[in-house]
């Protein structure tokens, strides 16, 4: 996707950010520290993780490994076991990335299953293009092998309620296919704009769509083409 590559020179940065975010590591109040840790120490951990997200390298593999390395720095602070020992290999998520959805056509796909020091992620990503310069990046992330998933505080972010709207767009938390989701639309031209939609399936899979020059209907058509129920069925699946 040309606009992302021009903007960041590292097309998978959003995967890394999404991975850290939905593993409960970045949001305030969702960081996992021991009972005796002070607020200042917890904030230092958050800052280190934000820095890690900002320093993600160019390739998907490097991004996933970077997350694993940073998370491992705080292994003693994590309060739960992982759902599985190994994530599902990324190629198995390719079938969830449709070739077409409406007038959007898939132009590339890539992925990685990697990590460091016992912390692993599996990521599959596809890029789509459509009329009027529409571009979308879709990411599917298996976070099941990260220990924080089972922590009690992990789902605190799910309790967040956001509902903002203006003439330029909106941001809101909703329920999609029975799962918590965040939808954002920022108008740039007519009914087109920057659109993001993220949902979290069975406490394990993060699916994110990030588009530009897109209508909300085009985004939703692509979103609906991803089989959420089939992903949910993989919840207890152990990777290779």
Secondary structure, 3 states (H helix, E strand, C coil): CHHHHHHHCCCCHHHHHHHHHHCCCCCCCCCCCCCCCCHHHHHHHHHHHHHHHHCCCCCHHHHHHHHHHHHHCCHHHCCCCCCCCCCCCHHHHHHHCCCEECCEEEEEEEEEEEEECCEEEEEEEEEEECHHHCEEEEEEEECCCCHHHHCHHHHHHHHCCCEEEECCEEEEEEEECCEEEEEEEEEEECCEEEEEEEEEECCCEEEEEEEEEECHHHHHHHHHCCCHHHHHCCCCCCCC
